Amino acid sequence: MQLRVLAFVLAGGKGTRLYPLTKERAKPAVLFGGKYRIVDFVLSNLINSGIYSIYVLIQFKSQSLLQHLRDGWQFSGILQDQFIIPVPAQMRTPAKPGTAAPPTPFTTT
């Protein structure tokens, strides 16, 4: 029996302690050793462990990390059920009074 494993990588670090490096990008997207990013070590460990279904949850300054994942980690169409999907943060705003939108957790009733 083959186990099916799904991984979630929490890549939302603001990186305040690495400020000069995180001025323009999220901590997981910071360069390490010239051509690697910090997130590459986590993704490489997952792939080398046989875990190919991966969601990367991104929270802070996500553009450079999204680009890196798109350019460096997209699998070819050969691997049908295997993926790395970046999931950027979603902003939810309260519904305006008088609209038909359902209440969100951020509204008060």
Summary of the structure (lengths in Angstrom):
residues: 109
radius of gyration: 17.6
end to end distance: 50.2
largest distance: 54.3
contacts: 253
relative contact order: 0.17
helix: 28%
strand: 19%
